[in-house]
Amino acid sequence: MALPNIVILISGRGSNMISIIEAVESGTLAVNISAVISNRPDAAGIDYARKAGTTTQVVDHKAFDSRQSFDQALAKTIDQYKPDLVVLAGFMRILTAEFVNHFKDRLINIHPALLPKFKGLNTHQRAIDAGEKEHGASVHIVTPELDDGPVVLQARVPVLADDTAETLADRVLEQEHKLYPEAINKLIKDLEPTD
């Protein structure tokens, strides 16, 4: 049976993308990464993906005059690869509702918080400021509402008394790298046709 196709979108170093590529290489994740696409030509993750033998493309958002025209070009590029899942791995763009709906139920994101808490940015500092005892990461289905779709899986870490946003972020990121391949595994099992 053909492996499910995934396309990964990145904007930077792509540490979550790297954990997904490593999971595929080690045999713990059975997917075909058909492409890694970045909106930034200088994204370090693109070099890593290329060296790993993955097809890469850049759709530079600066080359477009509106969010809408960028999203349309990006969707067209992704569609060439016929993905079963589109995986946002540190893709730092707010996507239009049109884009999200085009990939309805096939677009996933990882967010550094235990959703529905702490949507948006600066989640680690906000968790510390709120006196949270636990923090973590969530993989969720993307909906037009920011950080709002159904949660697929979560990983939790304790918030320690001497934590800074940086130390907490490091521990959460470590969990993200395990969580994302697990969540993709869970989702592709749901995709598999049943007899």
WOBELDA-V294224 format. One record per backbone hydrogen bond with DSSP energy under -0.5 kcal/mol. NH is the residue of the N-H (numbers start at 1). CO is the residue of the C=O. E is the energy in kcal/mol with one decimal. If there is no record, write none. Layout:
<<NH/CO/E> <NH/CO/E>>
This chain:
<<4/30/-0.6> <6/32/-2.7> <7/85/-1.9> <8/35/-2.4> <9/87/-3.0> <10/37/-2.3> <11/90/-1.1> <18/14/-2.6> <19/15/-1.8> <20/16/-1.7> <21/17/-2.8> <22/18/-2.8> <23/19/-1.8> <24/20/-2.1> <25/21/-2.7> <26/22/-2.3> <27/23/-0.5> <27/24/-0.9> <28/23/-1.7> <29/23/-1.5> <31/29/-1.3> <32/4/-3.0> <33/31/-0.6> <34/6/-1.9> <34/32/-1.3> <35/6/-0.9> <36/55/-2.3> <37/8/-2.9> <38/57/-2.3> <39/10/-1.2> <43/40/-1.8> <45/12/-2.4> <46/43/-1.2> <47/43/-0.7> <47/44/-0.6> <48/44/-1.5> <49/45/-2.7> <50/46/-2.5> <51/47/-2.6> <52/48/-1.8> <53/50/-1.6> <54/49/-2.6> <57/36/-2.0> <59/38/-2.6> <60/58/-0.5> <61/39/-1.2> <61/59/-0.5> <63/60/-1.9> <64/61/-1.5> <70/66/-2.0> <71/67/-2.7> <72/68/-2.3> <73/69/-2.0> <74/70/-2.8> <75/71/-2.7> <76/72/-2.1> <77/73/-2.1> <78/74/-2.7> <79/75/-2.7> <80/76/-1.0> <80/77/-0.6> <81/78/-2.1> <82/79/-1.7> <84/5/-2.6> <85/5/-1.6> <86/106/-3.7> <87/7/-3.2> <87/85/-0.5> <88/86/-0.6> <88/108/-3.0> <89/9/-2.9> <89/87/-0.7> <92/90/-0.8> <93/91/-1.4> <95/93/-0.6> <100/96/-2.4> <101/97/-2.9> <102/98/-1.6> <103/99/-1.4> <104/101/-1.4> <106/103/-2.9> <107/103/-0.6> <108/86/-2.8> <108/106/-0.5> <109/140/-2.3> <110/88/-0.7> <111/138/-3.1> <113/111/-2.3> <115/113/-1.4> <117/114/-2.0> <126/122/-2.0> <127/123/-2.2> <128/124/-2.0> <129/125/-3.0> <130/126/-1.7> <131/128/-1.7> <132/127/-2.3> <135/157/-2.8> <137/155/-2.1> <138/111/-2.6> <139/153/-2.7> <140/109/-2.6> <140/138/-0.5> <141/150/-2.7> <142/107/-3.2> <143/145/-0.6> <148/145/-1.3> <152/139/-3.5> <153/139/-1.2> <155/137/-2.2> <157/135/-3.4> <159/133/-2.8> <160/158/-0.7> <163/160/-1.8> <168/164/-2.4> <169/165/-2.2> <170/166/-2.3> <171/167/-1.8> <172/168/-2.4> <173/169/-2.8> <174/170/-1.9> <175/171/-1.4> <176/172/-2.5> <177/173/-2.0> <178/174/-0.7> <178/175/-0.8> <179/175/-3.0> <180/176/-2.7> <182/178/-1.4> <183/179/-2.8> <184/180/-2.4> <185/181/-2.5> <186/182/-2.3> <187/183/-2.4> <188/184/-2.7> <189/185/-1.7> <190/186/-1.3> <191/187/-1.1> <192/188/-1.6>>
